[in-house]
Amino acid sequence: MKSVLKNLLPYGVVRAIQRRTRENKRRREPVGRATSTAPASEDREFSVEQAIRFLAARGLDEDQVRQGSIPAASLNRLAEILAAEFGPRRTLGLHVGNFVGVSLAAVAAANRSRCPDSLVIAIDPNIPHRGIPNPQEHVAALLDHFGLAQSVLPVAGYSLEKSVSNDGIRYDGAYDPLLRHADEHACANTLPHLCDLLPERFDFVLIDGNHDDAYLARELQCCARLLRSGGLLVLDDVCETWAGIMDLFFELGDGYECVLMNDRIGIARKR
Ligand SMILES: C[S@@+](CC[C@H](N)C(=O)[O-])C[C@H]1O[C@@H](n2cnc3c(N)ncnc32)[C@H](O)[C@@H]1O
């Protein structure tokens, strides 16, 4: 076929094709086989402190990472409760609001200790948060560092409709979330999609995304549809600073029973 075409095409065209093929070959330089590699470090033990050190070593502002993440005491308590509730059973979890991955890695590590086949679906729009652009790349690096990258299914999108970043707060006089709103892009309505695809399939849902109480109230309606009976709802910032979130936790009603409130997180079991 090649030689037939060669004879039919004008000489100039044939030379041009040959030149192009040679150039393409020069641009492609195989440096190794695209084979799979083992997870970076399955055996590296997770701790919140080690996670923060890892992220700081990547150049992130340690204060912003600490202040923007659920503290170690609450994450350790959550790990104990997940172990007590679910034991070695395989679970499907949902995590909304990843930032740079501290609470997500903590939950994935807690799952690995109980039942390594468990999965967490992790929703976040990957917009700048607390002055950190493209936070998802740090999430992936953190999960990889602790050998947890296979235990998380990331979904890059808003839980509901597009919302203002940084909870409408300007940190350190820098990034203005209102001025930059039009430049931020992500897919939307991930929770309603999951409600259609996986109703009553989740063993636990942790919500720590947009802190606007009206927005969170609608996320909670989705959670009620996503959680199976006996599943756990985990809310961050159930405290005086976020009075609207605390009110919503108190107003969950008869459909839930309280498992924990520690001035930071609230955990309730769906009846
Ligand atoms: C407080 S941080 C999460 C901290 C994280 N849970 C931790 O403890 O490591 C809130 C995160 O939610 C994200 N977020 C904001 N609005 C959201 C929305 N509508 N849907 C999902 N995530 C949202 C932010 O971009 C940010 O990454």
The ligand as an ORCA input file, in Angstrom:
! r2SCAN-3c Opt
* xyz 0 1
  C     -11.846     23.189     55.391
  S     -11.233     22.590     53.860
  C     -11.239     20.842     54.083
  C     -10.190     20.345     55.049
  C     -10.066     18.842     55.064
  N     -11.344     18.217     55.356
  C      -9.063     18.403     56.101
  O      -9.432     18.389     57.283
  O      -7.935     18.034     55.746
  C     -12.605     22.827     52.767
  C     -12.415     22.273     51.377
  O     -13.708     22.214     50.761
  C     -13.607     22.700     49.451
  N     -14.924     23.205     49.023
  C     -15.396     24.468     49.039
  N     -16.623     24.535     48.507
  C     -16.960     23.275     48.159
  C     -18.112     22.700     47.540
  N     -19.152     23.446     47.198
  N     -18.105     21.378     47.303
  C     -17.043     20.601     47.667
  N     -15.925     21.099     48.244
  C     -15.879     22.419     48.498
  C     -12.559     23.782     49.538
  O     -12.069     24.142     48.260
  C     -11.546     23.113     50.446
  O     -10.664     22.312     49.717
*
